[in-house]
Amino acid sequence: MPCGIGMGHTSRCVTIAKELEKIGVEVAFASYGSGYKILSNHYNYELYKLPEIKFYGVECELDIKYTAKKSINVPFVFLKSIYKESRMIKKFKPDIIIADSHFSVPITAKVHGIPCVMIQNELTLNFAELYPDEKTMEYLESGLKKFVADVCNLSKVVMIPDVPGSIEIPTKLENKVVHTGPLLREDPRKMKDKQQLRSEMGFNSCDRIVLVTVGGSEFGLELLKLICLASSTIDADKIVVVSGPQINDDLILETEKIVKKKFLSNMMEWMKISDVIVTLAGHTTTMEVAALGIPNLTVPIEKHPEQLRNGSNIKKYGISIVEELKNLNIENISDNINFLLENTDIQSKVESVKTKFSSYTGTKNAVKIIMDNSRLNF
């Protein structure tokens, strides 16, 4: 049961589901928003729809205060979600439930006496520091931190799909947390090489390719518009733009240079053929970019604590430029991308970053944890 905001939660749950299916486990999904759209349009799993939860903001900026104001009905949505989850559980009769950043699920699982494993790449929120003069936000963060810790404590294990030291772990959860390593859709060490993939996809070996992906939320629309406006000054032969399910891609004009895609089930292959990736700072995407060692321009959603932290984490490995959208314009976004295409110092760091992140067997680790904590006997 993945959080349906964006595509990252769903994509890493699908990665786990595929591995579980290989050992004979039957899998069903429940989600909402982008997660539900991706699952219903591109996969064939038994699927249940859960009540919608939304974040609000404009032009690649999350407005936490307005989101809180608009979320006055969250207690009702939370209870409605528990009711829907309960109906699904009674029908599907699972032996274990996997929740990805969906906080009603461990409660529902506990009520039904079913083991639950939680996937989380954020446990402390830390949004109050973005509003230093507002005591209300401090109180809200404090309450939510306690809630997150209490809910996660109901699960058997909290899996962090990242390397150790990537996030702060609350004392209350120290004995629950396991760092699995990244949950990658493909093992980079087993993928076809870059030139073979390019040939199969119809690109020339000498093409300069920039991939732009903004995940499953509408927050990336302004970044896509800016890339399109700057395309003539970007020193690339092809710019592949992936809009995701929440953005109307009619707003993107396809040209000889701009290749438009709505969704890519083989996203990591498209990443691998690229020379530079431009992306929001979603956790799953940053893990895949790092594991493939692709130079990147990462644009965190403004005032989004998790994305800001993801951007900070990937920046320290030396193959990323991290910039908020408000600081980008047609000229400097081109300059940043062209710099990444040309800079030999960044290219020299690619192999070490790739080795660090691709050496983890995150998906296998996650499957073992799930099976060890389930009611199944294999």
Secondary structure as GFF3:
##gff-version 3
##sequence-region A 1 378
A	DSSP	alpha_helix	8	22	.	.	.	ID=ss1
A	DSSP	beta_strand	28	31	.	.	.	ID=ss2
A	DSSP	alpha_helix	33	42	.	.	.	ID=ss3
A	DSSP	beta_strand	46	49	.	.	.	ID=ss4
A	DSSP	beta_strand	57	58	.	.	.	ID=ss5
A	DSSP	beta_strand	61	62	.	.	.	ID=ss6
A	DSSP	alpha_helix	64	70	.	.	.	ID=ss7
A	DSSP	alpha_helix	74	92	.	.	.	ID=ss8
A	DSSP	beta_strand	97	100	.	.	.	ID=ss9
A	DSSP	alpha_helix	105	112	.	.	.	ID=ss10
A	DSSP	beta_strand	116	119	.	.	.	ID=ss11
A	DSSP	three_ten_helix	128	130	.	.	.	ID=ss12
A	DSSP	alpha_helix	135	152	.	.	.	ID=ss13
A	DSSP	beta_strand	157	160	.	.	.	ID=ss14
A	DSSP	three_ten_helix	171	173	.	.	.	ID=ss15
A	DSSP	beta_strand	177	179	.	.	.	ID=ss16
A	DSSP	three_ten_helix	188	190	.	.	.	ID=ss17
A	DSSP	alpha_helix	194	201	.	.	.	ID=ss18
A	DSSP	beta_strand	209	213	.	.	.	ID=ss19
A	DSSP	three_ten_helix	218	220	.	.	.	ID=ss20
A	DSSP	alpha_helix	221	230	.	.	.	ID=ss21
A	DSSP	three_ten_helix	231	233	.	.	.	ID=ss22
A	DSSP	beta_strand	238	242	.	.	.	ID=ss23
A	DSSP	three_ten_helix	249	251	.	.	.	ID=ss24
A	DSSP	beta_strand	258	261	.	.	.	ID=ss25
A	DSSP	alpha_helix	267	272	.	.	.	ID=ss26
A	DSSP	beta_strand	276	280	.	.	.	ID=ss27
A	DSSP	alpha_helix	283	292	.	.	.	ID=ss28
A	DSSP	beta_strand	296	299	.	.	.	ID=ss29
A	DSSP	alpha_helix	305	315	.	.	.	ID=ss30
A	DSSP	beta_strand	320	322	.	.	.	ID=ss31
A	DSSP	three_ten_helix	325	327	.	.	.	ID=ss32
A	DSSP	alpha_helix	330	342	.	.	.	ID=ss33
A	DSSP	alpha_helix	344	358	.	.	.	ID=ss34
A	DSSP	alpha_helix	362	373	.	.	.	ID=ss35
###
